[in-house]
Amino acid sequence: MLALQGENKWFTAASLSVLFGTILLIAFTGNPYFLVLPFGYLFTLLMGVNWKTAYWIFLFTIPPSTQLYFAGDTLSLTVPDQPIMWLFLGVFLLMLARNPRVVPQWWWRDPMVLIVVVQFLWTIVAVIFSEMVFFSFKFLLVKTWLLVCFFFFPLWIFQTKKDFVRGFLALLVPMLLTIIVILIHHSFYGFRFDRIQRAITQLYYNHVDYSTVISMYFPLLIVTLWPLIRKRNIVMKSVVIAIIIIFIAGIGFAYARAAVVAVIFAIVVGIAMRLRLVNLVMPGFYALIILLMGYMVPNNKYIDFRPDFEHTYMRKDFADHVIATFRGTDMSSMERLYRWIAAVRMSKARPVTGVGPRAFYYYYKPYAVTSFRTYVSRNPEQSTTHNYFLYMLVEQGWPAMILYAIFMVMVFHKAQKIYHRFRDRFYRLVTIGLAMTIAVGFINNFFSELIETHKVAALFYIPVAMLIILDKKSKEEAAAIERGEEPVVV
């Protein structure tokens, strides 16, 4: 009893300290952001009591998290999800310290886990040999808590069908709200193409990040909710149709060509999975890229496609933007070529370890071909290669790029096996939805490098982790059927 009273006193003292400390900080600084401290305190307490519930709240915070800048915009922080990721990283380290075998053997034995671990270890090597160690080390830290939160924690979170549904809803509701807010904001500008960046505000980094996130979630949304449309409940049917229309409007008015192409590619992947042909998709994609490189590189054939500097600029209308893309007079497309050529030429100097994560911007311009310059080639926003393969190649070397290429083949190969192994309809739909989500992410990242951003990372690594979990469940179901038992899949 005395011990319990002592604990209550400590709890009361800590709570009052947080409350009065917050009041004093706001009073002296006038900064309302300090109001998050009590909520952070309560969330930390919740993690100590039930971190699975805390994880659902964490997922809910990801879509609406916003970017805050400090020290003259030199430092940034996404709140509230980034501090929560730090907490989960701390919990993970405590779990490992308490029980080094907390991650089960079946998880470590999965080939996809092996690839992710090797990728991470190679990132450490690239950081060691980096030309910009400070920036590379920051990249490694971010990569660490992203993998812990979105690749390892799902192992303990998604255990039953109810967990999969909770995870789906925990992302759907806030993401839907962000789309509605952005669409309303964009409507004030008449849904103009050249005003999409202003409409997004601080909810996403830019319209590419926004379109990537909602387009990645879209296939999972369709696959999961489509069966509800076939039910007779008119209210449920209307709600589902409204949600789908809002997502389609969000993707359309994001004005990102890659997102539209990515959704089409996801449909191809979904059909190929059902026909047991998905193992041909990625090798075919890679073969096409190799053939294109074989045509463009010899004798510097790519020079023939250099832009006309004076007539290559950003269009104010999306239709003109698309037409200019095919004509080779769209600034964003030509700027990508400018960066891609620089990245390929630059990779020859450091083919094994690259220049280091987050170091591309500081070294690429001497390798660029000036005839491909555009009006934005000064690159004041310090963006990188706009292609995840080249991003890996130039910053972490050939091993990193090859590992990523192999990883994508393995993901779709595993998804197809899981889909056809399952007899459970719910998990079959989830499997094909997850594979299509990853497919959308793959195409979007072929034209960007967003896997290490928090919102895209969540929609990339959580589905991969889920596939590994579903692989185990499908094997257990198949084993039960072989024994002549009625399979019970929770």
C-alpha positions in Angstrom: 0.0 0.0 0.0 2.8 2.4 0.9 4.6 1.6 -2.4 1.4 2.3 -4.3 0.9 5.6 -2.5 4.5 6.5 -3.3 4.0 5.8 -7.0 0.8 7.9 -7.0 2.8 10.8 -5.5 5.4 10.5 -8.1 2.8 10.4 -10.9 1.0 13.4 -9.5 4.2 15.4 -9.1 5.3 14.5 -12.7 1.9 15.4 -14.1 1.7 18.7 -12.3 5.3 19.6 -13.4 4.4 19.0 -17.0 1.2 21.1 -16.7 2.8 24.1 -15.0 5.9 23.8 -17.1 3.8 24.1 -20.2 1.9 27.1 -18.9 5.2 28.9 -18.0 6.7 28.1 -21.4 3.7 29.5 -23.3 3.6 32.5 -21.0 7.2 33.4 -21.5 7.6 32.5 -25.2 4.1 33.1 -26.5 4.5 29.9 -28.6 1.3 27.8 -28.6 3.2 24.8 -29.9 4.2 24.0 -26.3 0.6 22.8 -25.9 1.7 19.5 -27.4 3.8 18.7 -24.3 0.9 17.5 -22.1 -0.4 15.3 -25.0 3.1 14.0 -25.5 3.3 13.2 -21.8 0.0 11.3 -21.9 1.0 9.4 -25.1 4.3 8.3 -23.4 2.3 7.0 -20.5 0.0 5.1 -22.8 3.0 3.5 -24.5 4.1 2.2 -21.1 0.7 0.7 -20.5 -0.4 -0.5 -24.0 1.9 0.3 -26.9 -0.3 -1.6 -29.4 -3.1 1.0 -28.8 -0.4 3.7 -29.0 0.6 2.3 -32.4 -3.0 2.7 -33.8 -2.9 6.3 -32.6 0.5 6.7 -34.2 -0.8 5.5 -37.6 -3.7 7.9 -37.3 -1.2 10.8 -36.9 0.8 10.1 -40.0 -1.4 11.6 -42.8 -2.1 14.9 -41.0 1.5 15.4 -39.7 2.9 18.7 -40.8 6.4 20.1 -41.3 7.7 22.6 -38.9 10.9 24.6 -39.5 13.4 25.9 -37.0 16.6 27.9 -36.9 15.8 29.9 -40.0 14.4 26.9 -41.9 17.7 25.0 -41.5 16.1 22.4 -39.2 12.7 20.7 -39.7 10.5 18.3 -37.8 7.2 16.6 -38.8 4.8 16.6 -35.9 3.3 14.7 -34.2 4.5 11.5 -35.9 8.3 12.0 -35.9 8.6 12.4 -32.1 6.4 9.3 -31.8 8.8 7.4 -34.0 11.6 8.3 -31.6 9.5 6.9 -28.8 8.9 3.6 -30.7 12.6 3.4 -31.5 13.4 3.6 -27.8 10.8 1.0 -27.0 12.3 -1.3 -29.6 15.8 -0.9 -28.2 14.5 -1.7 -24.7 12.7 -4.8 -26.0 15.9 -6.0 -27.6 17.9 -5.3 -24.5 15.5 -7.2 -22.4 15.2 -10.1 -24.8 17.5 -10.3 -27.8 15.2 -13.0 -29.3 12.1 -10.8 -29.2 12.1 -10.9 -33.0 11.2 -14.5 -33.9 13.4 -16.7 -36.0 10.8 -17.2 -38.7 10.9 -13.5 -39.3 14.7 -13.4 -39.7 14.6 -16.4 -42.1 12.4 -14.7 -44.6 14.4 -13.7 -47.7 12.8 -10.2 -47.9 13.9 -9.5 -44.3 17.4 -10.6 -45.3 17.4 -8.1 -48.2 16.2 -5.3 -46.0 18.8 -6.0 -43.4 21.6 -6.2 -46.0 20.3 -2.9 -47.5 20.5 -1.3 -44.1 24.0 -2.7 -43.5 25.2 -1.4 -46.9 23.8 2.0 -46.0 26.1 2.0 -43.0 29.0 1.2 -45.3 28.0 4.1 -47.6 27.8 6.5 -44.7 31.3 5.5 -43.5 32.7 6.3 -47.0 30.5 9.3 -47.5 31.8 12.6 -48.8 29.3 14.3 -46.5 29.3 12.2 -43.3 27.0 14.6 -41.3 24.2 14.6 -43.8 24.6 10.8 -44.5 24.5 10.0 -40.8 21.2 12.0 -40.5 19.9 9.9 -43.3 20.9 6.7 -41.5 19.1 7.8 -38.3 15.9 8.5 -40.2 16.2 5.2 -42.1 16.6 3.5 -38.7 13.5 4.7 -37.0 11.5 4.3 -40.3 12.4 0.6 -40.5 11.8 0.1 -36.8 8.3 1.7 -36.9 7.1 0.5 -40.2 8.9 -2.8 -40.9 9.6 -4.4 -37.5 6.7 -3.2 -35.3 4.0 -4.5 -37.7 5.3 -8.0 -36.7 3.7 -7.6 -33.3 0.8 -5.4 -34.3 -0.9 -7.1 -37.2 -1.8 -10.5 -35.8 -5.5 -10.9 -36.6 -8.1 -9.8 -39.2 -9.3 -7.2 -36.8 -5.8 -5.7 -36.6 -5.6 -5.5 -40.4 -9.0 -3.7 -40.4 -7.9 -1.3 -37.6 -4.7 -0.5 -39.5 -6.7 0.2 -42.7 -9.1 2.5 -40.9 -6.4 4.2 -38.9 -4.9 5.5 -42.1 -8.1 5.9 -44.2 -9.9 8.3 -41.9 -7.1 11.0 -41.5 -6.0 10.6 -45.1 -9.5 11.1 -46.3 -9.8 14.3 -44.2 -6.5 15.6 -45.6 -7.7 15.1 -49.2 -11.0 16.9 -48.4 -9.1 19.8 -46.8 -6.8 20.1 -49.8 -9.6 19.8 -52.3 -11.5 22.6 -50.5 -8.4 24.8 -50.3 -7.7 24.1 -54.0 -11.2 25.0 -55.0 -10.6 28.6 -53.8 -7.9 28.7 -56.6 -10.3 27.2 -59.1 -8.4 23.9 -59.1 -5.7 25.5 -61.2 -2.7 23.4 -62.0 -0.2 26.1 -61.0 -1.8 26.5 -57.6 -1.7 22.9 -56.3 1.4 23.6 -54.2 -0.4 26.4 -52.3 -3.4 24.2 -51.8 -1.4 21.5 -50.1 0.0 23.9 -47.5 2.2 22.1 -44.9 0.3 18.8 -45.0 2.7 17.3 -47.6 6.2 18.3 -48.8 4.8 19.0 -52.3 2.2 17.8 -54.8 4.4 14.8 -55.8 4.6 13.6 -52.2 0.8 14.1 -51.8 -0.1 12.3 -55.1 2.3 9.4 -54.2 0.7 8.9 -50.8 -3.0 8.9 -51.9 -2.3 6.9 -55.1 -0.4 4.3 -53.0 -3.4 3.9 -50.7 -6.0 3.9 -53.5 -5.6 0.3 -54.7 -5.9 -1.1 -51.2 -8.9 1.1 -50.7 -10.6 -0.2 -53.9 -9.8 -3.9 -53.2 -10.9 -3.6 -49.5 -14.1 -1.6 -50.0 -15.3 -2.9 -53.3 -17.1 -5.9 -51.8 -19.2 -3.5 -49.7 -20.6 -1.9 -52.9 -22.2 -5.3 -53.7 -24.2 -5.3 -50.5 -27.8 -4.1 -50.3 -27.2 -1.5 -47.6 -27.7 1.7 -49.6 -26.1 3.9 -46.9 -22.9 1.8 -46.8 -22.8 1.7 -50.6 -23.2 5.4 -50.9 -20.4 6.1 -48.3 -18.0 3.7 -50.1 -18.7 5.3 -53.5 -18.2 8.8 -52.0 -14.9 7.8 -50.5 -13.7 6.4 -53.8 -14.8 9.5 -55.7 -12.9 11.8 -53.2 -9.7 9.7 -53.7 -10.1 9.9 -57.5 -10.6 13.6 -57.3 -7.6 13.9 -55.0 -5.4 12.0 -57.4 -6.7 13.9 -60.5 -6.3 17.3 -59.0 -2.9 16.5 -57.6 -1.8 16.9 -61.3 1.0 14.3 -61.0 1.5 12.2 -64.1 3.5 9.5 -62.3 0.6 8.8 -59.9 -1.8 8.1 -62.7 0.7 5.9 -64.5 1.4 4.2 -61.2 -2.3 3.3 -60.6 -2.4 1.8 -64.1 0.7 -0.2 -63.4 -0.9 -1.5 -60.2 -3.9 -2.7 -62.1 -1.5 -4.6 -64.4 0.2 -6.1 -61.4 -3.1 -7.1 -59.9 -4.3 -8.8 -63.1 -0.9 -10.5 -63.5 -1.0 -11.9 -60.0 -4.4 -13.5 -60.6 -3.1 -15.0 -63.9 0.1 -16.2 -62.2 2.2 -14.0 -64.5 3.5 -11.4 -62.1 7.0 -12.9 -62.2 7.3 -11.6 -65.7 6.3 -8.0 -64.9 9.5 -6.8 -63.1 12.0 -8.6 -65.4 10.1 -7.2 -68.3 10.2 -3.7 -66.9 14.0 -4.0 -66.2 14.6 -5.4 -69.7 12.7 -2.4 -71.2 14.9 0.0 -69.3 18.1 -1.8 -70.3 17.1 -1.7 -74.0 16.3 2.0 -73.7 19.7 2.6 -72.1 21.3 0.5 -74.8 19.7 2.8 -77.4 20.4 6.1 -75.8 23.9 5.8 -74.4 26.1 4.5 -77.3 27.4 7.3 -79.5 25.7 9.8 -77.1 22.3 9.3 -78.8 20.6 11.0 -75.8 22.1 14.4 -77.0 19.5 14.3 -79.8 16.8 14.7 -77.2 18.2 17.9 -75.5 15.6 20.6 -74.9 15.3 24.0 -76.4 16.1 26.1 -73.3 13.9 29.1 -74.3 10.8 27.0 -75.0 11.1 24.5 -72.2 9.2 25.8 -69.2 6.5 24.9 -66.7 3.0 25.1 -68.1 0.1 26.7 -66.2 -2.5 24.2 -67.6 -2.3 20.5 -66.9 -3.4 19.5 -70.5 -0.6 21.7 -71.9 1.8 20.1 -69.3 1.0 16.6 -70.6 1.3 17.7 -74.3 4.6 19.4 -73.6 5.8 16.1 -72.0 5.4 14.2 -75.2 7.0 17.1 -77.2 10.0 17.2 -74.9 9.3 20.8 -73.9 8.1 20.3 -70.4 10.5 21.7 -67.8 10.1 19.1 -65.1 10.6 16.2 -67.5 13.7 17.7 -69.1 15.1 18.6 -65.6 14.7 14.9 -64.7 16.8 14.0 -67.8 19.4 16.6 -66.7 19.7 15.0 -63.3 19.6 11.4 -64.6 22.4 12.0 -67.0 24.5 13.7 -64.3 23.8 10.8 -61.9 24.9 8.1 -64.5 28.1 10.0 -65.3 28.7 10.7 -61.6 28.4 7.1 -60.6 31.5 6.2 -62.6 33.6 8.1 -60.1 32.3 6.2 -57.0 30.7 3.0 -58.4 30.9 0.8 -55.2 29.9 3.1 -52.2 28.7 6.2 -54.0 29.2 9.7 -52.7 27.1 9.0 -49.6 23.4 9.4 -48.7 22.1 12.9 -49.1 25.3 14.0 -50.9 24.1 14.0 -54.5 23.2 17.7 -54.5 26.7 18.8 -53.5 28.5 17.0 -56.3 26.3 16.4 -59.3 26.5 19.7 -61.3 30.1 19.2 -62.7 28.8 15.9 -64.2 25.7 17.4 -65.8 25.4 18.1 -69.5 24.8 21.8 -69.9 22.7 21.4 -73.1 20.0 19.7 -70.9 19.7 22.7 -68.5 16.3 24.2 -67.8 15.1 27.3 -65.9 15.2 25.3 -62.6 18.6 23.7 -62.9 20.0 26.0 -60.3 18.0 23.7 -57.9 17.5 26.0 -54.9 15.3 23.4 -53.2 18.3 21.0 -53.3 16.3 18.1 -54.7 18.0 15.0 -55.9 17.9 12.5 -58.8 14.2 12.0 -59.3 14.7 8.3 -59.7 15.1 5.9 -56.8 17.4 3.5 -58.8 19.8 6.3 -59.7 19.4 7.7 -56.2 20.7 4.4 -54.8 23.4 4.1 -57.5 24.9 7.5 -57.1 24.7 7.8 -53.4 25.2 4.2 -52.2 26.7 2.5 -55.3 25.9 -0.5 -57.5 25.2 -2.9 -54.5 22.4 -0.7 -53.2 20.8 -0.3 -56.6 21.0 -4.1 -57.3 19.6 -4.9 -53.9 16.6 -2.7 -54.5 16.0 -4.2 -57.9 16.1 -7.7 -56.5 13.9 -6.7 -53.6 11.1 -5.5 -55.9 11.1 -8.8 -57.8 11.0 -10.7 -54.6 8.0 -8.7 -53.2 5.7 -9.4 -56.2 6.9 -13.0 -56.4 6.0 -13.6 -52.7 2.7 -11.7 -53.1 1.6 -14.0 -55.9 2.5 -17.2 -54.0 0.6 -15.9 -50.9 -2.4 -15.0 -53.0 -2.8 -18.4 -54.6 -1.9 -20.3 -51.5 -4.7 -18.7 -49.4 -8.2 -20.1 -49.3 -9.4 -17.3 -47.0 -11.1 -14.6 -49.1 -10.3 -11.8 -46.7 -6.6 -12.4 -46.8 -6.6 -13.0 -50.6 -8.1 -9.5 -51.1 -5.7 -8.0 -48.6 -2.7 -9.6 -50.3 -3.5 -8.4 -53.8 -4.3 -4.9 -52.4 -0.9 -4.7 -50.6 0.9 -5.8 -53.8 -0.8 -3.1 -55.8 0.0 -0.5 -53.2 3.7 -1.4 -53.4 3.4 -1.4 -57.2 2.1 2.2 -57.1 5.0 3.1 -54.8 7.5 1.5 -57.2 6.4 3.6 -60.2 6.1 6.8 -58.2 9.6 6.3 -56.9 10.9 5.6 -60.4 10.3 9.3 -61.0 11.1 10.4 -57.4 12.9 9.2 -54.3 10.4 9.3 -51.5 10.8 6.0 -49.7 12.7 7.7 -46.9 10.0 10.2 -46.3 7.7 9.3 -43.4 4.3 9.1 -45.2 5.5 7.1 -48.2 7.7 4.9 -46.0 4.7 3.9 -44.0 2.8 2.9 -47.1 5.9 1.0 -48.5 7.3 -0.9 -45.5 4.1 -1.7 -43.7 2.6 -3.5 -46.7 5.9 -5.4 -47.1 5.9 -6.4 -43.4 2.2 -7.5 -43.8 3.1 -9.7 -46.8 5.7 -11.5 -44.6 3.1 -12.0 -41.9 0.5 -13.2 -44.4 3.1 -15.6 -45.9 3.3 -17.3 -42.5 -0.5 -17.4 -42.1 -1.0 -18.8 -45.6 1.5 -21.6 -44.9 -0.3 -22.4 -41.6 -3.6 -22.6 -43.5 -2.1 -24.8 -46.2 -0.6 -27.1 -43.6 -3.9 -27.5 -41.8 -5.6 -28.4 -45.1 -3.0 -31.0 -45.8 -3.6 -32.6 -42.4 -7.3 -32.8 -43.3 -8.2 -30.2 -40.7 -10.6 -27.3 -41.0 -8.2 -24.3 -41.3 -8.8 -21.5 -38.7 -7.3 -18.3 -39.9 -7.6 -15.5 -37.4 
